[in-house]
Amino acid sequence: MESKHLEDTQKHLEDWLRDAHAMEKQAEKMLKAQASRLEHYPQVQQRIEQHITETQNQSQKLEQCLTLLGSDSSTFKDMGAQLAAFGQAVGGMMAEDEVVKGSIASFAFEQFEIANYKALVKTAEMASQPEIAQLCKEILQEEIAMADWLSEHLDETTQAFLERSADSDLRSKT
């Protein structure tokens, strides 16, 4: 790869790693808000709490990637209002059917993260940054696992909500 092309690729890699870091920080806020209101859905709450820990570790891995590029990891750019608005919408849901809508939105957000990490892996490989590619592959696998879990449990989460909703003695929201 010619020098200018490699330089451009490395610049994109750095920018996209910063975006991913902002994305993980937003995901952490969203997940914490969601987990705090799921006491009647302990399996969903437990998996989300596990993913909060994974997300925190992912942020650290992204900071490590930026350090490998010689970037100052103390100043991360924001992905913009769209991501923040999405996170606020998911994290701040107070609807009666929050557990179902939250599961759907979380699944969609995981797909967004998966696409980002796939692009980061390829970019790191093309930027001759195998260590960064490996760290992004590790994060990618966690995002895929979370998306798979959400998908596999959506039926039972929906059913549990509908059963709680039909029972006037139970609080259906959470």
Buried (B, 14 or more C-beta within 10 A) or exposed (E): EEEEEEEEBBEBBBEBBBBBBBBBBBBBBBBBBBBEBBEBBEEBBEBBBBBBEBBBBBBEBBBBBBEBBEBEBEEBEBBEEEBBEBBBEBBEBEEBBBBBBBBBBBBEBBBBBBEBBBBBBBBBBBBEBEEBBBBBBEBBEBBBBBBEBBEEBBEEBBEBBEEBBEEEEEEBBB
